Amino acid sequence: MKLLRSRILWGSLLVAGGIGLLLENLDILRLGGLIWGAVLGIAGIVFLSVYFENRVHWWSLIPGISLLALGFAALLGFFFPSLSESIGSSIVLGGIGLSFFLVYLVNRENWWAIIPAGVLATLAVVSAVDVGNYDVDTGGIFFVGVGITFLLVAILPTPVGQMKWAYIPALIMLLMGTLISSQRLDILLYVWPILIILVGGYLVTKAVVSSRAGR
C-alpha cells in the first residue's frame, strides 16, 4: 500500500509519460508508445505488488493486470503497428477479463467476477473476428460466449454452493447464439443432435447417481 501512496513514483511516471507525449506531438521523437507502454507496465506491477504483499487486497489484481495489458498493447503499437491494429483491442479486453477471472480464482467468494471475465473475453474474441473480416456472425459469437459464461457460473465451485439459477440464462444465450449463427451456417444440423445428446446424458447420469445414493 505504501507504493500506491508514493507521490514520487506516480509523479515520475506521469512526467515520463508527459515527456513522451510532448516529444511525439512536436514531431521530435516517436517514443510515445514506448514510454507509455513502460509507464503503464510499471503501474501494473505496482498494483500487483500490493496483492502479493497482502493477499487480502485481491482488488489490486484488476488494475494490475489491466494496466499490464494496456502497456503491452502500447508497446505492440510502437514496435508492430499493423499487428496492433489487428489484435490490440483484443489484448486489452482479454487482459481486463483475465484480471476478473483471477479475482475469482484467488477467492471463490468472488463468483460474480466470472461474469465480467466471460463477457470481456467474449468481446475480445468478437473484436478479433470483426477486425479479421471473417465470414462469421459476431452476434452469434457474443451470445454463445455469454452463454458459456453463465454456464461457468453454474458449474464452477463457490462457498455458497452451486449457482443453479445460472443454467437458465446460459441456456437462453446459447440457444440465441445458435439461432443467430444458423442464419449464416447450417450448424443446426449438428448442434441440435449434440444438445439432445448432452441433455439426455445429463438426465441419465443424474438418475444413476440418485439411484446409487438411495442404496
C-alpha positions as CSV (number, residue, x, y, z in Angstrom):
1,M,0.0,0.0,0.0
2,K,3.0,2.3,0.5
3,L,3.7,2.2,-3.2
4,L,0.2,3.4,-4.0
5,R,0.7,6.4,-1.8
6,S,4.2,7.3,-3.2
7,R,3.9,10.7,-4.8
8,I,7.4,10.4,-6.1
9,L,6.6,7.2,-8.0
10,W,3.3,8.4,-9.6
11,G,4.7,11.8,-10.2
12,S,7.7,10.3,-12.0
13,L,5.5,8.1,-14.1
14,L,3.3,11.0,-15.2
15,V,6.4,13.1,-16.0
16,A,7.8,10.4,-18.2
17,G,4.5,9.8,-20.0
18,G,4.0,13.5,-20.5
19,I,7.5,14.0,-21.9
20,G,7.0,11.1,-24.4
21,L,3.6,12.6,-25.5
22,L,5.1,16.1,-25.8
23,L,8.0,14.9,-27.9
24,E,5.7,12.9,-30.2
25,N,3.3,15.9,-30.6
26,L,6.3,18.1,-31.5
27,D,7.5,15.5,-34.0
28,I,10.9,15.3,-32.3
29,L,10.8,11.7,-31.3
30,R,8.2,9.0,-31.8
31,L,8.6,7.4,-28.4
32,G,5.1,8.0,-27.0
33,G,4.0,4.4,-27.3
34,L,7.3,3.1,-25.9
35,I,7.3,5.4,-22.9
36,W,3.6,5.0,-22.2
37,G,3.9,1.2,-22.5
38,A,6.7,1.3,-19.9
39,V,4.7,3.7,-17.6
40,L,1.6,1.5,-17.8
41,G,3.6,-1.6,-17.2
42,I,5.3,-0.2,-14.2
43,A,2.0,1.0,-12.8
44,G,0.6,-2.5,-13.3
45,I,3.5,-4.1,-11.5
46,V,3.0,-1.7,-8.6
47,F,-0.7,-2.8,-8.2
48,L,0.3,-6.5,-8.4
49,S,2.9,-6.0,-5.7
50,V,0.1,-4.7,-3.4
51,Y,-1.6,-8.0,-3.8
52,F,1.5,-10.1,-3.3
53,E,2.3,-8.2,-0.1
54,N,-1.1,-8.9,1.3
55,R,-3.5,-11.3,-0.4
56,V,-6.4,-9.6,1.2
57,H,-6.1,-6.9,-1.4
58,W,-7.5,-9.0,-4.3
59,W,-9.0,-5.9,-5.9
60,S,-5.5,-4.8,-6.9
61,L,-5.4,-7.6,-9.4
62,I,-7.9,-5.8,-11.6
63,P,-5.9,-2.6,-12.1
64,G,-2.7,-4.5,-12.1
65,I,-3.5,-7.0,-14.9
66,S,-5.5,-4.3,-16.8
67,L,-2.6,-1.8,-16.8
68,L,-0.2,-4.6,-17.9
69,A,-2.5,-5.4,-20.8
70,L,-2.7,-1.7,-21.7
71,G,1.1,-1.3,-21.5
72,F,1.6,-4.4,-23.7
73,A,-0.8,-3.1,-26.3
74,A,1.0,0.3,-26.3
75,L,4.4,-1.4,-26.8
76,L,2.9,-3.6,-29.5
77,G,1.6,-0.5,-31.3
78,F,5.1,1.1,-31.1
79,F,7.0,-1.9,-32.4
80,F,4.4,-3.6,-34.6
81,P,1.7,-1.1,-35.6
82,S,0.0,-3.3,-38.1
83,L,-0.3,-6.2,-35.7
84,S,-1.5,-3.8,-33.0
85,E,-4.4,-2.7,-35.3
86,S,-5.4,-6.4,-35.6
87,I,-5.2,-7.6,-32.0
88,G,-4.6,-4.5,-29.9
89,S,-8.1,-4.2,-28.6
90,S,-8.5,-7.9,-28.1
91,I,-5.3,-7.9,-25.9
92,V,-6.8,-5.1,-23.7
93,L,-10.2,-6.6,-23.4
94,G,-8.8,-10.1,-22.8
95,G,-6.4,-8.7,-20.2
96,I,-9.1,-7.0,-18.2
97,G,-11.2,-10.2,-18.5
98,L,-8.3,-12.2,-17.2
99,S,-8.0,-9.9,-14.2
100,F,-11.6,-10.6,-13.1
101,F,-11.1,-14.3,-13.6
102,L,-8.0,-14.2,-11.3
103,V,-10.1,-12.4,-8.7
104,Y,-12.4,-15.4,-8.7
105,L,-9.6,-17.9,-8.6
106,V,-7.9,-16.3,-5.5
107,N,-11.2,-16.0,-3.6
108,R,-14.1,-18.3,-4.6
109,E,-16.5,-15.9,-2.7
110,N,-16.0,-13.5,-5.7
111,W,-18.1,-15.8,-8.0
112,W,-19.6,-12.6,-9.5
113,A,-16.2,-11.9,-11.2
114,I,-16.8,-14.8,-13.6
115,I,-19.5,-12.7,-15.4
116,P,-17.4,-9.7,-16.4
117,A,-14.5,-12.1,-17.1
118,G,-16.5,-14.1,-19.5
119,V,-18.2,-11.0,-21.1
120,L,-14.9,-9.3,-21.7
121,A,-13.2,-12.4,-23.0
122,T,-16.1,-12.8,-25.4
123,L,-15.8,-9.2,-26.6
124,A,-12.1,-9.8,-27.1
125,V,-12.9,-12.7,-29.5
126,V,-15.6,-10.7,-31.2
127,S,-13.2,-7.8,-31.7
128,A,-10.5,-10.1,-33.2
129,V,-13.1,-11.7,-35.6
130,D,-14.5,-8.4,-36.6
131,V,-11.1,-6.9,-37.4
132,G,-10.2,-10.0,-39.3
133,N,-13.2,-9.7,-41.5
134,Y,-14.0,-13.4,-41.1
135,D,-17.3,-14.6,-42.6
136,V,-18.7,-15.3,-39.2
137,D,-21.7,-13.7,-37.4
138,T,-20.2,-11.9,-34.4
139,G,-23.6,-11.5,-32.8
140,G,-23.8,-15.3,-32.6
141,I,-20.4,-15.5,-31.1
142,F,-21.3,-12.9,-28.5
143,F,-24.4,-14.7,-27.3
144,V,-22.6,-18.1,-27.2
145,G,-19.8,-16.5,-25.2
146,V,-22.2,-15.0,-22.7
147,G,-24.0,-18.4,-22.5
148,I,-20.7,-20.2,-21.8
149,T,-20.0,-17.5,-19.1
150,F,-23.3,-18.2,-17.2
151,L,-22.6,-22.0,-17.7
152,L,-19.3,-21.5,-15.9
153,V,-21.1,-19.6,-13.1
154,A,-23.4,-22.6,-12.7
155,I,-20.6,-25.2,-12.8
156,L,-17.6,-23.6,-11.0
157,P,-17.5,-24.1,-7.2
158,T,-18.4,-21.3,-4.8
159,P,-18.6,-21.2,-1.0
160,V,-22.3,-20.8,-1.1
161,G,-22.9,-23.8,-3.3
162,Q,-23.8,-24.3,-6.9
163,M,-25.5,-21.4,-8.7
164,K,-28.2,-23.4,-10.4
165,W,-30.1,-20.3,-11.5
166,A,-27.3,-19.5,-14.0
167,Y,-28.3,-22.5,-16.1
168,I,-31.4,-20.6,-17.3
169,P,-29.6,-17.5,-18.8
170,A,-26.9,-19.9,-20.1
171,L,-29.4,-22.0,-22.0
172,I,-31.2,-18.9,-23.3
173,M,-28.0,-17.2,-24.5
174,L,-26.6,-20.4,-26.1
175,L,-29.9,-21.0,-28.0
176,M,-30.0,-17.4,-29.2
177,G,-26.3,-17.6,-30.3
178,T,-27.1,-20.9,-32.1
179,L,-30.1,-19.5,-33.9
180,I,-28.2,-16.3,-34.9
181,S,-25.3,-18.3,-36.2
182,S,-27.5,-20.8,-38.0
183,Q,-28.8,-18.0,-40.3
184,R,-25.3,-18.0,-41.9
185,L,-24.2,-21.6,-41.4
186,D,-26.1,-24.9,-41.5
187,I,-24.9,-25.7,-38.0
188,L,-28.3,-26.6,-36.6
189,L,-27.9,-30.0,-38.4
190,Y,-25.1,-30.7,-36.0
191,V,-25.9,-28.5,-32.9
192,W,-29.4,-29.8,-32.1
193,P,-28.4,-33.5,-32.1
194,I,-25.4,-32.6,-29.8
195,L,-27.7,-30.7,-27.5
196,I,-30.1,-33.5,-27.3
197,I,-27.3,-36.0,-26.6
198,L,-26.0,-33.7,-23.8
199,V,-29.4,-33.3,-22.2
200,G,-30.1,-37.0,-22.4
201,G,-26.7,-37.9,-21.0
202,Y,-27.2,-35.4,-18.1
203,L,-30.6,-36.9,-17.2
204,V,-29.2,-40.5,-17.3
205,T,-26.2,-39.6,-15.2
206,K,-28.3,-37.8,-12.7
207,A,-30.7,-40.8,-12.5
208,V,-27.8,-43.2,-12.0
209,V,-26.2,-41.0,-9.3
210,S,-29.5,-40.7,-7.5
211,S,-30.2,-44.4,-7.5
212,R,-26.8,-45.2,-6.1
213,A,-27.2,-42.5,-3.4
214,G,-30.5,-44.1,-2.4
215,R,-29.0,-47.6,-1.8
